[in-house]
């Protein structure tokens, strides 16, 4: 669980977005399962690392299986790229196991000779289903 390293992959204006409905175009005008800027992501990461995170007792274990990414678009002049990949994510805690399937779409930008995530969009196959607490990142 290398959340700090993962968080460092985001730009300072980066977002993590999990839409509530299929083909949702706007995170600000419609409800989302998650729509967090880097500050909220940092707070979540710090909370997960804390001892008083009772919802993570015992701590979750997770596994990500990612398909090979495909480049959807690229603008070399701006240094912007859109990349998409399918995923299977499994999370287990105690006797509970949850499986999520969907697609990650990344908006990547070149900063300081590296690619950073400006937006990670997580489209769940069953995004409109009822969910319990989604605490970790997919």
The first five atom37 places (N, CA, C, CB, O) and aatype in JSON, in Angstrom:
{
  "aatype": [20, 20, 20, 20, 20, 20, 20, 20, 20, 20, 20, 20, 20, 20, 20, 20, 20, 20, 20, 20, 20, 20, 20, 20, 20, 20, 20, 20, 20, 20, 20, 20, 20, 20, 20, 20, 20, 20, 20, 20, 20, 20, 20, 20, 20, 20, 20, 20, 20, 20, 20, 20, 20, 20, 20, 20, 20, 20, 20, 20, 20, 20, 20, 20, 20, 20, 20, 20, 20, 20, 20, 20, 20, 20, 20, 20, 20, 20, 20, 20, 20, 20, 20, 20, 20, 20, 20, 20, 20, 20, 20, 20, 20, 20, 20, 20, 20, 20, 20, 20, 20, 20, 20, 20, 20, 20, 20, 20, 20, 20, 20, 20, 20, 20, 20, 20, 20, 20, 20, 20, 20, 20, 20, 20, 20, 20, 20, 20, 20, 20, 20, 20, 20, 20, 20, 20, 20, 20],
  "atom_mask": [
    [1, 1, 1, 1, 1],
    [1, 1, 1, 1, 1],
    [1, 1, 1, 1, 1],
    [1, 1, 1, 1, 1],
    [1, 1, 1, 1, 1],
    [1, 1, 1, 1, 1],
    [1, 1, 1, 1, 1],
    [1, 1, 1, 1, 1],
    [1, 1, 1, 1, 1],
    [1, 1, 1, 1, 1],
    [1, 1, 1, 1, 1],
    [1, 1, 1, 1, 1],
    [1, 1, 1, 1, 1],
    [1, 1, 1, 1, 1],
    [1, 1, 1, 1, 1],
    [1, 1, 1, 1, 1],
    [1, 1, 1, 1, 1],
    [1, 1, 1, 1, 1],
    [1, 1, 1, 1, 1],
    [1, 1, 1, 1, 1],
    [1, 1, 1, 1, 1],
    [1, 1, 1, 1, 1],
    [1, 1, 1, 1, 1],
    [1, 1, 1, 1, 1],
    [1, 1, 1, 1, 1],
    [1, 1, 1, 1, 1],
    [1, 1, 1, 1, 1],
    [1, 1, 1, 1, 1],
    [1, 1, 1, 1, 1],
    [1, 1, 1, 1, 1],
    [1, 1, 1, 1, 1],
    [1, 1, 1, 1, 1],
    [1, 1, 1, 1, 1],
    [1, 1, 1, 1, 1],
    [1, 1, 1, 1, 1],
    [1, 1, 1, 1, 1],
    [1, 1, 1, 1, 1],
    [1, 1, 1, 1, 1],
    [1, 1, 1, 1, 1],
    [1, 1, 1, 1, 1],
    [1, 1, 1, 1, 1],
    [1, 1, 1, 1, 1],
    [1, 1, 1, 1, 1],
    [1, 1, 1, 1, 1],
    [1, 1, 1, 1, 1],
    [1, 1, 1, 1, 1],
    [1, 1, 1, 1, 1],
    [1, 1, 1, 1, 1],
    [1, 1, 1, 1, 1],
    [1, 1, 1, 1, 1],
    [1, 1, 1, 1, 1],
    [1, 1, 1, 1, 1],
    [1, 1, 1, 1, 1],
    [1, 1, 1, 1, 1],
    [1, 1, 1, 1, 1],
    [1, 1, 1, 1, 1],
    [1, 1, 1, 1, 1],
    [1, 1, 1, 1, 1],
    [1, 1, 1, 1, 1],
    [1, 1, 1, 1, 1],
    [1, 1, 1, 1, 1],
    [1, 1, 1, 1, 1],
    [1, 1, 1, 1, 1],
    [1, 1, 1, 1, 1],
    [1, 1, 1, 1, 1],
    [1, 1, 1, 1, 1],
    [1, 1, 1, 1, 1],
    [1, 1, 1, 1, 1],
    [1, 1, 1, 1, 1],
    [1, 1, 1, 1, 1],
    [1, 1, 1, 1, 1],
    [1, 1, 1, 1, 1],
    [1, 1, 1, 1, 1],
    [1, 1, 1, 1, 1],
    [1, 1, 1, 1, 1],
    [1, 1, 1, 1, 1],
    [1, 1, 1, 1, 1],
    [1, 1, 1, 1, 1],
    [1, 1, 1, 1, 1],
    [1, 1, 1, 1, 1],
    [1, 1, 1, 1, 1],
    [1, 1, 1, 1, 1],
    [1, 1, 1, 1, 1],
    [1, 1, 1, 1, 1],
    [1, 1, 1, 1, 1],
    [1, 1, 1, 1, 1],
    [1, 1, 1, 1, 1],
    [1, 1, 1, 1, 1],
    [1, 1, 1, 1, 1],
    [1, 1, 1, 1, 1],
    [1, 1, 1, 1, 1],
    [1, 1, 1, 1, 1],
    [1, 1, 1, 1, 1],
    [1, 1, 1, 1, 1],
    [1, 1, 1, 1, 1],
    [1, 1, 1, 1, 1],
    [1, 1, 1, 1, 1],
    [1, 1, 1, 1, 1],
    [1, 1, 1, 1, 1],
    [1, 1, 1, 1, 1],
    [1, 1, 1, 1, 1],
    [1, 1, 1, 1, 1],
    [1, 1, 1, 1, 1],
    [1, 1, 1, 1, 1],
    [1, 1, 1, 1, 1],
    [1, 1, 1, 1, 1],
    [1, 1, 1, 1, 1],
    [1, 1, 1, 1, 1],
    [1, 1, 1, 1, 1],
    [1, 1, 1, 1, 1],
    [1, 1, 1, 1, 1],
    [1, 1, 1, 1, 1],
    [1, 1, 1, 1, 1],
    [1, 1, 1, 1, 1],
    [1, 1, 1, 1, 1],
    [1, 1, 1, 1, 1],
    [1, 1, 1, 1, 1],
    [1, 1, 1, 1, 1],
    [1, 1, 1, 1, 1],
    [1, 1, 1, 1, 1],
    [1, 1, 1, 1, 1],
    [1, 1, 1, 1, 1],
    [1, 1, 1, 1, 1],
    [1, 1, 1, 1, 1],
    [1, 1, 1, 1, 1],
    [1, 1, 1, 1, 1],
    [1, 1, 1, 1, 1],
    [1, 1, 1, 1, 1],
    [1, 1, 1, 1, 1],
    [1, 1, 1, 1, 1],
    [1, 1, 1, 1, 1],
    [1, 1, 1, 1, 1],
    [1, 1, 1, 1, 1],
    [1, 1, 1, 1, 1],
    [1, 1, 1, 1, 1],
    [1, 1, 1, 1, 1],
    [1, 1, 1, 1, 1],
    [1, 1, 1, 1, 1]
  ],
  "atom_positions": [
    [[0.85, -1.17, 0.0], [0.0, 0.0, 0.0], [0.89, 1.23, 0.0], [-0.96, 0.0, 1.22], [1.3, 1.75, 1.04]],
    [[1.17, 1.68, -1.19], [2.08, 2.81, -1.39], [1.28, 4.04, -1.8], [3.16, 2.48, -2.45], [1.48, 4.59, -2.88]],
    [[0.39, 4.47, -0.93], [-0.51, 5.57, -1.25], [0.23, 6.88, -1.49], [-1.51, 5.75, -0.15], [-0.14, 7.64, -2.38]],
    [[1.27, 7.16, -0.7], [2.02, 8.42, -0.87], [2.67, 8.48, -2.25], [3.09, 8.56, 0.23], [2.62, 9.51, -2.91]],
    [[3.27, 7.37, -2.67], [3.88, 7.33, -4.0], [2.82, 7.51, -5.08], [4.64, 6.0, -4.21], [3.05, 8.21, -6.07]],
    [[1.68, 6.89, -4.9], [0.59, 7.02, -5.86], [0.11, 8.46, -5.92], [-0.58, 6.08, -5.48], [-0.12, 8.99, -7.0]],
    [[-0.04, 9.09, -4.77], [-0.49, 10.47, -4.7], [0.48, 11.41, -5.42], [-0.66, 10.9, -3.25], [0.06, 12.39, -6.04]],
    [[1.77, 11.12, -5.33], [2.78, 11.94, -6.0], [2.68, 11.88, -7.53], [4.17, 11.5, -5.58], [3.26, 12.72, -8.22]],
    [[1.95, 10.91, -8.05], [1.76, 10.81, -9.5], [0.78, 11.85, -10.03], [1.28, 9.42, -9.87], [0.72, 12.09, -11.23]],
    [[0.01, 12.48, -9.14], [-1.0, 13.46, -9.54], [-0.4, 14.86, -9.63], [-2.17, 13.45, -8.56], [0.52, 15.2, -8.88]],
    [[-0.93, 15.66, -10.55], [-0.58, 17.08, -10.6], [-1.22, 17.76, -9.39], [-1.05, 17.74, -11.94], [-2.09, 17.19, -8.74]],
    [[-0.78, 18.96, -9.09], [-1.36, 19.69, -7.96], [-2.84, 20.01, -8.19], [-0.58, 20.99, -7.71], [-3.6, 20.14, -7.23]],
    [[-3.25, 20.13, -9.47], [-4.66, 20.38, -9.78], [-5.37, 19.1, -10.21], [-4.77, 21.44, -10.89], [-6.42, 19.14, -10.85]],
    [[-4.8, 17.95, -9.83], [-5.33, 16.66, -10.25], [-6.61, 16.27, -9.53], [-4.31, 15.6, -10.04], [-6.88, 16.73, -8.42]],
    [[-7.41, 15.42, -10.19], [-8.67, 14.91, -9.64], [-8.76, 13.4, -9.83], [-9.87, 15.59, -10.32], [-8.21, 12.84, -10.77]],
    [[-9.46, 12.77, -8.9], [-9.84, 11.37, -8.97], [-11.37, 11.37, -9.04], [-9.29, 10.52, -7.73], [-12.03, 11.85, -8.13]],
    [[-11.92, 10.82, -10.14], [-13.36, 10.92, -10.37], [-13.94, 9.55, -10.65], [-13.66, 11.87, -11.53], [-13.43, 8.81, -11.5]],
    [[-15.01, 9.21, -9.93], [-15.76, 7.99, -10.16], [-17.21, 8.38, -10.41], [-15.63, 6.99, -8.95], [-17.95, 8.65, -9.46]],
    [[-17.64, 8.42, -11.69], [-19.0, 8.85, -12.02], [-20.07, 7.92, -11.43], [-19.17, 8.91, -13.53], [-19.82, 6.75, -11.16]],
    [[-21.23, 8.49, -11.24], [-22.37, 7.76, -10.69], [-23.2, 7.09, -11.79], [-23.25, 8.7, -9.89], [-23.89, 6.1, -11.52]],
    [[-23.15, 7.6, -13.0], [-23.92, 7.04, -14.11], [-23.02, 6.85, -15.32], [-25.13, 7.96, -14.47], [-21.98, 7.5, -15.45]],
    [[-23.43, 5.95, -16.2], [-22.68, 5.71, -17.43], [-22.68, 6.97, -18.3], [-23.28, 4.52, -18.21], [-23.66, 7.71, -18.35]],
    [[-21.58, 7.19, -18.97], [-21.42, 8.32, -19.91], [-21.62, 9.68, -19.25], [-22.39, 8.17, -21.05], [-21.95, 10.65, -19.94]],
    [[-21.42, 9.77, -17.95], [-21.53, 11.06, -17.27], [-20.45, 11.99, -17.81], [-21.4, 10.89, -15.71], [-19.28, 11.63, -17.87]],
    [[-20.85, 13.18, -18.19], [-19.92, 14.12, -18.81], [-19.36, 15.17, -17.86], [-20.6, 14.81, -19.94], [-18.32, 15.75, -18.13]],
    [[-20.04, 15.4, -16.76], [-19.64, 16.5, -15.89], [-19.66, 16.04, -14.43], [-20.55, 17.72, -16.09], [-20.67, 15.53, -13.95]],
    [[-18.56, 16.24, -13.74], [-18.49, 15.85, -12.33], [-19.05, 16.92, -11.41], [-17.05, 15.55, -11.95], [-19.4, 16.62, -10.27]],
    [[-19.14, 18.13, -11.88], [-19.56, 19.23, -11.01], [-21.06, 19.47, -11.02], [-18.85, 20.49, -11.41], [-21.61, 19.96, -10.04]],
    [[-21.72, 19.13, -12.11], [-23.16, 19.39, -12.22], [-24.01, 18.17, -11.84], [-23.51, 19.82, -13.62], [-25.23, 18.27, -11.76]],
    [[-23.36, 17.03, -11.61], [-24.07, 15.8, -11.29], [-23.38, 15.12, -10.12], [-24.14, 14.85, -12.53], [-22.19, 15.3, -9.9]],
    [[-24.14, 14.34, -9.38], [-23.55, 13.57, -8.27], [-22.59, 12.52, -8.81], [-24.66, 12.9, -7.42], [-22.77, 12.01, -9.91]],
    [[-21.57, 12.21, -8.03], [-20.58, 11.2, -8.39], [-20.36, 10.29, -7.19], [-19.24, 11.86, -8.84], [-20.64, 10.67, -6.05]],
    [[-19.87, 9.09, -7.45], [-19.48, 8.22, -6.35], [-18.29, 8.82, -5.61], [-19.15, 6.8, -6.87], [-18.23, 8.78, -4.39]],
    [[-17.36, 9.37, -6.37], [-16.21, 10.09, -5.81], [-15.82, 11.18, -6.78], [-15.01, 9.12, -5.52], [-15.86, 10.98, -8.0]],
    [[-15.45, 12.31, -6.26], [-14.85, 13.4, -7.05], [-13.97, 14.17, -6.1], [-15.96, 14.33, -7.72], [-14.43, 15.06, -5.39]],
    [[-12.69, 13.82, -6.08], [-11.79, 14.36, -5.07], [-10.59, 15.03, -5.72], [-11.32, 13.25, -4.13], [-9.96, 14.48, -6.62]],
    [[-10.29, 16.23, -5.25], [-9.08, 16.91, -5.71], [-7.9, 16.39, -4.9], [-9.22, 18.47, -5.57], [-8.06, 15.51, -4.05]],
    [[-6.71, 16.93, -5.18], [-5.52, 16.39, -4.53], [-5.56, 16.59, -3.02], [-4.27, 17.04, -5.11], [-5.06, 15.74, -2.28]],
    [[-6.13, 17.68, -2.55], [-6.23, 17.9, -1.11], [-7.07, 16.81, -0.46], [-6.84, 19.28, -0.82], [-6.66, 16.24, 0.56]],
    [[-8.23, 16.5, -1.03], [-9.08, 15.45, -0.46], [-8.42, 14.08, -0.57], [-10.44, 15.43, -1.16], [-8.55, 13.25, 0.32]],
    [[-7.7, 13.85, -1.68], [-6.97, 12.59, -1.81], [-5.91, 12.48, -0.71], [-6.3, 12.49, -3.21], [-5.75, 11.42, -0.11]],
    [[-5.21, 13.57, -0.45], [-4.17, 13.56, 0.59], [-4.8, 13.28, 1.96], [-3.41, 14.91, 0.61], [-4.25, 12.5, 2.75]],
    [[-5.93, 13.9, 2.25], [-6.61, 13.65, 3.52], [-7.0, 12.19, 3.64], [-7.87, 14.55, 3.66], [-6.85, 11.59, 4.71]],
    [[-7.51, 11.61, 2.56], [-7.89, 10.19, 2.58], [-6.66, 9.31, 2.81], [-8.59, 9.79, 1.25], [-6.72, 8.36, 3.6]],
    [[-5.56, 9.61, 2.13], [-4.33, 8.84, 2.3], [-3.84, 8.94, 3.75], [-3.23, 9.34, 1.33], [-3.44, 7.93, 4.34]],
    [[-3.85, 10.13, 4.31], [-3.41, 10.31, 5.7], [-4.33, 9.56, 6.67], [-3.36, 11.79, 6.06], [-3.86, 8.98, 7.65]],
    [[-5.62, 9.59, 6.39], [-6.57, 8.87, 7.24], [-6.32, 7.36, 7.18], [-8.02, 9.19, 6.83], [-6.37, 6.68, 8.2]],
    [[-6.06, 6.85, 5.98], [-5.81, 5.42, 5.83], [-4.55, 4.98, 6.56], [-5.71, 5.05, 4.36], [-4.44, 3.84, 6.99]],
    [[-3.58, 5.89, 6.7], [-2.33, 5.57, 7.38], [-2.45, 5.68, 8.9], [-1.22, 6.48, 6.89], [-1.57, 5.22, 9.62]],
    [[-3.53, 6.29, 9.38], [-3.69, 6.52, 10.81], [-4.1, 5.28, 11.59], [-4.7, 7.6, 11.03], [-4.61, 4.31, 11.02]],
    [[-3.86, 5.33, 12.88], [-4.21, 4.22, 13.77], [-5.69, 4.21, 14.14], [-3.38, 4.28, 15.02], [-6.22, 3.18, 14.56]],
    [[-6.34, 5.34, 14.01], [-7.73, 5.45, 14.47], [-8.73, 5.29, 13.33], [-7.94, 6.79, 15.15], [-9.87, 5.76, 13.43]],
    [[-8.33, 4.65, 12.28], [-9.22, 4.4, 11.15], [-9.95, 3.08, 11.42], [-8.43, 4.35, 9.78], [-9.57, 2.03, 10.91]],
    [[-10.98, 3.16, 12.22], [-11.65, 1.96, 12.69], [-12.36, 1.21, 11.56], [-12.65, 2.31, 13.76], [-12.56, 0.0, 11.65]],
    [[-12.73, 1.92, 10.5], [-13.36, 1.24, 9.37], [-12.37, 0.36, 8.62], [-13.98, 2.26, 8.41], [-12.76, -0.43, 7.76]],
    [[-11.09, 0.49, 8.93], [-10.06, -0.34, 8.32], [-9.43, -1.28, 9.34], [-8.97, 0.55, 7.68], [-8.24, -1.57, 9.29]],
    [[-10.26, -1.76, 10.27], [-9.8, -2.74, 11.26], [-10.58, -4.02, 11.02], [-10.0, -2.22, 12.73], [-11.77, -4.04, 11.33]],
    [[-10.02, -5.07, 10.51], [-8.64, -5.17, 10.03], [-8.46, -4.41, 8.71], [-8.24, -6.64, 9.84], [-9.44, -4.08, 8.04]],
    [[-7.22, -4.13, 8.36], [-6.93, -3.4, 7.13], [-7.35, -4.21, 5.91], [-5.43, -3.06, 7.05], [-7.26, -5.43, 5.89]],
    [[-7.82, -3.49, 4.9], [-8.18, -4.12, 3.63], [-6.92, -4.59, 2.91], [-8.98, -3.15, 2.74], [-5.84, -4.01, 3.03]],
    [[-7.11, -5.65, 2.15], [-6.07, -6.08, 1.21], [-6.72, -5.98, -0.16], [-5.54, -7.56, 1.51], [-7.9, -6.27, -0.33]],
    [[-5.94, -5.57, -1.14], [-6.53, -5.37, -2.47], [-5.59, -5.87, -3.55], [-6.85, -3.89, -2.71], [-4.38, -6.02, -3.35]],
    [[-6.18, -6.13, -4.7], [-5.42, -6.57, -5.88], [-5.99, -5.87, -7.1], [-5.48, -8.13, -6.04], [-7.2, -5.87, -7.32]],
    [[-5.11, -5.28, -7.89], [-5.49, -4.62, -9.14], [-4.98, -5.45, -10.31], [-4.92, -3.16, -9.2], [-3.82, -5.85, -10.34]],
    [[-5.84, -5.72, -11.25], [-5.44, -6.37, -12.49], [-5.79, -5.41, -13.62], [-6.15, -7.78, -12.67], [-6.96, -5.13, -13.85]],
    [[-4.78, -4.91, -14.31], [-4.98, -3.91, -15.36], [-4.7, -4.5, -16.73], [-4.09, -2.69, -15.12], [-3.73, -5.25, -16.91]],
    [[-5.54, -4.17, -17.69], [-5.31, -4.54, -19.07], [-4.27, -3.58, -19.65], [-6.64, -4.51, -19.91], [-4.06, -2.49, -19.12]],
    [[-3.63, -3.98, -20.72], [-2.67, -3.1, -21.37], [-3.37, -1.8, -21.77], [-2.03, -3.78, -22.62], [-4.43, -1.83, -22.39]],
    [[-2.78, -0.65, -21.41], [-3.41, 0.63, -21.74], [-3.41, 0.91, -23.24], [-2.7, 1.76, -21.01], [-2.52, 0.47, -23.97]],
    [[-4.41, 1.65, -23.68], [-4.44, 2.14, -25.06], [-4.44, 3.66, -25.02], [-5.69, 1.59, -25.84], [-5.08, 4.28, -24.16]],
    [[-3.73, 4.25, -25.96], [-3.69, 5.71, -26.05], [-4.89, 6.15, -26.86], [-2.35, 6.21, -26.7], [-5.03, 5.79, -28.03]],
    [[-5.77, 6.93, -26.24], [-6.98, 7.42, -26.9], [-6.69, 8.69, -27.69], [-8.08, 7.67, -25.87], [-7.23, 8.89, -28.78]],
    [[-5.84, 9.54, -27.13], [-5.48, 10.78, -27.83], [-4.16, 11.29, -27.27], [-6.6, 11.87, -27.69], [-3.78, 10.99, -26.14]],
    [[-3.47, 12.09, -28.11], [-2.24, 12.71, -27.64], [-2.01, 14.01, -28.37], [-1.04, 11.77, -27.83], [-2.24, 14.14, -29.57]],
    [[-1.55, 14.98, -27.6], [-1.21, 16.29, -28.13], [0.23, 16.57, -27.69], [-2.21, 17.41, -27.62], [0.47, 17.05, -26.59]],
    [[1.15, 16.27, -28.58], [2.58, 16.41, -28.25], [2.94, 17.85, -27.92], [3.43, 15.91, -29.41], [3.78, 18.1, -27.05]],
    [[2.32, 18.81, -28.62], [2.65, 20.22, -28.37], [2.29, 20.62, -26.94], [1.91, 21.12, -29.36], [3.08, 21.28, -26.26]],
    [[1.11, 20.23, -26.49], [0.67, 20.56, -25.13], [1.24, 19.59, -24.09], [-0.85, 20.55, -25.05], [1.24, 19.88, -22.9]],
    [[1.72, 18.44, -24.56], [2.19, 17.42, -23.63], [1.05, 16.78, -22.87], [3.16, 18.02, -22.66], [1.18, 16.46, -21.69]],
    [[-0.1, 16.57, -23.56], [-1.29, 15.96, -22.95], [-1.63, 14.66, -23.65], [-2.49, 16.93, -23.0], [-1.57, 14.56, -24.88]],
    [[-2.0, 13.67, -22.85], [-2.31, 12.35, -23.38], [-3.52, 11.8, -22.64], [-1.09, 11.38, -23.24], [-3.69, 12.04, -21.44]],
    [[-4.37, 11.08, -23.36], [-5.49, 10.38, -22.75], [-5.26, 8.89, -22.97], [-6.87, 10.84, -23.35], [-5.09, 8.43, -24.1]],
    [[-5.26, 8.15, -21.87], [-4.95, 6.72, -21.89], [-6.08, 5.99, -21.17], [-3.56, 6.42, -21.23], [-6.6, 6.47, -20.16]],
    [[-6.44, 4.82, -21.7], [-7.55, 4.07, -21.11], [-7.14, 2.61, -20.93], [-8.81, 4.17, -21.99], [-6.44, 2.05, -21.76]],
    [[-7.59, 2.01, -19.82], [-7.36, 0.58, -19.63], [-8.48, -0.01, -18.78], [-5.97, 0.33, -18.96], [-9.03, 0.64, -17.89]],
    [[-8.8, -1.25, -19.07], [-9.8, -1.98, -18.29], [-9.13, -2.51, -17.02], [-10.43, -3.15, -19.13], [-7.92, -2.73, -16.99]],
    [[-9.94, -2.71, -15.98], [-9.38, -3.24, -14.74], [-10.36, -4.17, -14.05], [-9.0, -2.09, -13.8], [-11.58, -4.1, -14.25]],
    [[-9.81, -5.04, -13.22], [-10.54, -5.83, -12.23], [-9.88, -5.5, -10.9], [-10.51, -7.4, -12.54], [-8.66, -5.55, -10.79]],
    [[-10.67, -5.15, -9.92], [-10.15, -4.78, -8.6], [-10.87, -5.61, -7.55], [-10.35, -3.25, -8.33], [-12.1, -5.67, -7.53]],
    [[-10.1, -6.25, -6.71], [-10.66, -7.06, -5.62], [-10.16, -6.5, -4.3], [-10.27, -8.56, -5.78], [-8.97, -6.21, -4.14]],
    [[-11.08, -6.35, -3.37], [-10.73, -5.86, -2.03], [-11.32, -6.82, -1.01], [-11.25, -4.4, -1.8], [-12.49, -7.2, -1.1]],
    [[-10.51, -7.2, -0.05], [-10.99, -8.09, 1.0], [-10.64, -7.5, 2.36], [-10.38, -9.5, 0.83], [-9.54, -6.98, 2.57]],
    [[-11.58, -7.61, 3.28], [-11.37, -7.16, 4.66], [-12.22, -8.07, 5.55], [-11.75, -5.63, 4.86], [-13.44, -8.14, 5.41]],
    [[-11.54, -8.75, 6.45], [-12.26, -9.7, 7.29], [-12.92, -10.77, 6.43], [-13.31, -8.99, 8.14], [-12.26, -11.4, 5.6]],
    [[-14.21, -10.98, 6.63], [-14.94, -11.99, 5.86], [-15.56, -11.43, 4.58], [-16.02, -12.58, 6.71], [-16.2, -12.17, 3.84]],
    [[-15.37, -10.16, 4.31], [-15.99, -9.53, 3.14], [-15.02, -9.44, 1.98], [-16.5, -8.13, 3.5], [-13.84, -9.15, 2.14]],
    [[-15.56, -9.69, 0.8], [-14.78, -9.52, -0.42], [-15.63, -8.79, -1.44], [-14.29, -10.88, -0.98], [-16.77, -9.18, -1.7]],
    [[-15.09, -7.73, -2.02], [-15.78, -6.96, -3.04], [-14.97, -7.0, -4.32], [-16.01, -5.49, -2.58], [-13.74, -6.92, -4.3]],
    [[-15.68, -7.12, -5.43], [-15.03, -7.14, -6.74], [-15.65, -6.03, -7.58], [-15.18, -8.54, -7.45], [-16.87, -5.92, -7.68]],
    [[-14.8, -5.22, -8.17], [-15.22, -4.12, -9.03], [-14.55, -4.29, -10.38], [-14.87, -2.73, -8.4], [-13.39, -4.7, -10.47]],
    [[-15.29, -3.97, -11.43], [-14.78, -4.09, -12.79], [-15.13, -2.81, -13.52], [-15.37, -5.34, -13.52], [-16.2, -2.25, -13.32]],
    [[-14.23, -2.36, -14.36], [-14.52, -1.15, -15.12], [-13.35, -0.7, -15.96], [-14.92, -0.04, -14.19], [-12.5, -1.5, -16.36]],
    [[-13.32, 0.6, -16.24], [-12.29, 1.2, -17.09], [-11.72, 2.42, -16.38], [-12.87, 1.59, -18.48], [-12.45, 3.23, -15.81]],
    [[-10.41, 2.54, -16.43], [-9.73, 3.75, -15.96], [-9.37, 4.58, -17.18], [-8.46, 3.4, -15.11], [-8.81, 4.06, -18.15]],
    [[-9.68, 5.85, -17.14], [-9.24, 6.78, -18.17], [-8.39, 7.83, -17.49], [-10.46, 7.42, -18.94], [-8.82, 8.5, -16.55]],
    [[-7.17, 7.97, -17.98], [-6.21, 8.91, -17.39], [-5.98, 10.07, -18.35], [-4.88, 8.21, -17.06], [-5.76, 9.86, -19.54]],
    [[-6.03, 11.28, -17.83], [-5.53, 12.44, -18.56], [-4.15, 12.71, -17.98], [-6.5, 13.7, -18.44], [-4.02, 13.1, -16.82]],
    [[-3.14, 12.52, -18.8], [-1.76, 12.68, -18.37], [-1.18, 13.94, -18.97], [-0.91, 11.45, -18.76], [-1.49, 14.29, -20.11]],
    [[-0.33, 14.62, -18.22], [0.35, 15.82, -18.71], [1.83, 15.7, -18.4], [-0.25, 17.11, -18.08], [2.24, 15.13, -17.39]],
    [[2.63, 16.26, -19.29], [4.07, 16.25, -19.09], [4.45, 17.39, -18.16], [4.83, 16.36, -20.44], [4.12, 18.55, -18.4]],
    [[5.15, 17.04, -17.07], [5.67, 18.03, -16.12], [7.06, 17.6, -15.69], [4.72, 18.19, -14.87], [7.25, 16.47, -15.23]],
    [[8.02, 18.48, -15.85], [9.39, 18.19, -15.41], [9.89, 16.86, -15.97], [9.46, 18.17, -13.88], [10.43, 16.03, -15.22]],
    [[9.73, 16.66, -17.26], [10.2, 15.45, -17.95], [9.58, 14.16, -17.43], [11.7, 15.36, -17.83], [10.18, 13.09, -17.55]],
    [[8.4, 14.25, -16.84], [7.68, 13.07, -16.38], [6.2, 13.26, -16.72], [7.89, 12.84, -14.84], [5.74, 14.38, -16.92]],
    [[5.48, 12.16, -16.77], [4.03, 12.23, -16.95], [3.35, 12.22, -15.59], [3.52, 11.05, -17.84], [3.69, 11.42, -14.72]],
    [[2.38, 13.13, -15.42], [1.62, 13.22, -14.17], [0.13, 13.07, -14.51], [1.89, 14.58, -13.43], [-0.29, 13.36, -15.63]],
    [[-0.64, 12.63, -13.55], [-2.08, 12.42, -13.72], [-2.81, 13.72, -13.38], [-2.59, 11.25, -12.84], [-2.77, 14.19, -12.24]],
    [[-3.49, 14.29, -14.37], [-4.35, 15.44, -14.1], [-5.76, 14.97, -13.73], [-4.41, 16.38, -15.34], [-6.45, 15.59, -12.92]],
    [[-6.17, 13.84, -14.33], [-7.48, 13.27, -14.02], [-7.39, 11.76, -14.13], [-8.57, 13.83, -14.97], [-6.92, 11.22, -15.13]],
    [[-7.86, 11.08, -13.09], [-8.09, 9.64, -13.17], [-9.58, 9.44, -13.04], [-7.29, 8.84, -12.06], [-10.18, 9.72, -12.0]],
    [[-10.18, 8.96, -14.12], [-11.62, 8.7, -14.16], [-11.81, 7.19, -14.07], [-12.3, 9.29, -15.46], [-11.23, 6.44, -14.85]],
    [[-12.62, 6.76, -13.11], [-12.89, 5.35, -12.88], [-14.35, 5.09, -13.21], [-12.55, 4.92, -11.41], [-15.24, 5.48, -12.45]],
    [[-14.6, 4.43, -14.33], [-15.97, 4.09, -14.75], [-16.24, 2.64, -14.38], [-16.17, 4.33, -16.28], [-15.72, 1.72, -15.01]],
    [[-17.07, 2.45, -13.35], [-17.43, 1.1, -12.94], [-18.5, 0.54, -13.86], [-17.93, 1.1, -11.48], [-19.39, 1.26, -14.31]],
    [[-18.39, -0.74, -14.14], [-19.38, -1.4, -14.98], [-20.77, -1.28, -14.36], [-19.01, -2.88, -15.19], [-21.75, -1.08, -15.08]],
    [[-20.85, -1.41, -13.05], [-22.13, -1.34, -12.34], [-22.22, -0.07, -11.5], [-22.33, -2.58, -11.46], [-22.63, -0.13, -10.34]],
    [[-21.83, 1.06, -12.05], [-21.75, 2.32, -11.29], [-23.08, 2.73, -10.67], [-21.26, 3.42, -12.19], [-23.1, 3.46, -9.69]],
    [[-24.18, 2.27, -11.23], [-25.49, 2.67, -10.73], [-26.05, 1.68, -9.7], [-26.46, 2.81, -11.88], [-27.21, 1.79, -9.3]],
    [[-25.24, 0.71, -9.28], [-25.67, -0.25, -8.26], [-25.47, 0.36, -6.87], [-24.87, -1.58, -8.39], [-24.69, 1.3, -6.7]],
    [[-26.18, -0.17, -5.86], [-25.93, 0.32, -4.5], [-24.58, -0.2, -3.99], [-27.08, -0.12, -3.53], [-24.25, -1.37, -4.19]],
    [[-23.82, 0.67, -3.35], [-22.5, 0.31, -2.82], [-22.46, 0.59, -1.33], [-21.38, 1.08, -3.55], [-23.17, 1.46, -0.82]],
    [[-21.61, -0.16, -0.64], [-21.27, 0.18, 0.73], [-20.22, 1.27, 0.68], [-20.75, -1.08, 1.53], [-20.14, 2.01, -0.3]],
    [[-19.42, 1.38, 1.72], [-18.36, 2.39, 1.75], [-17.24, 1.99, 0.8], [-17.82, 2.57, 3.17], [-16.67, 0.9, 0.92]],
    [[-16.92, 2.87, -0.12], [-15.74, 2.68, -0.98], [-14.64, 3.5, -0.32], [-16.01, 3.14, -2.49], [-14.66, 4.73, -0.36]],
    [[-13.67, 2.81, 0.28], [-12.66, 3.51, 1.06], [-11.31, 3.59, 0.35], [-12.49, 2.85, 2.38], [-10.57, 4.55, 0.54]],
    [[-10.99, 2.59, -0.44], [-9.69, 2.56, -1.1], [-9.82, 3.03, -2.54], [-9.09, 1.15, -1.05], [-10.92, 3.29, -3.02]],
    [[-8.7, 3.13, -3.2], [-8.67, 3.64, -4.57], [-8.59, 2.48, -5.56], [-7.48, 4.6, -4.78], [-7.89, 1.5, -5.32]],
    [[-9.32, 2.6, -6.66], [-9.29, 1.55, -7.68], [-8.39, 1.95, -8.82], [-10.7, 1.26, -8.2], [-8.23, 1.2, -9.78]]
  ]
}
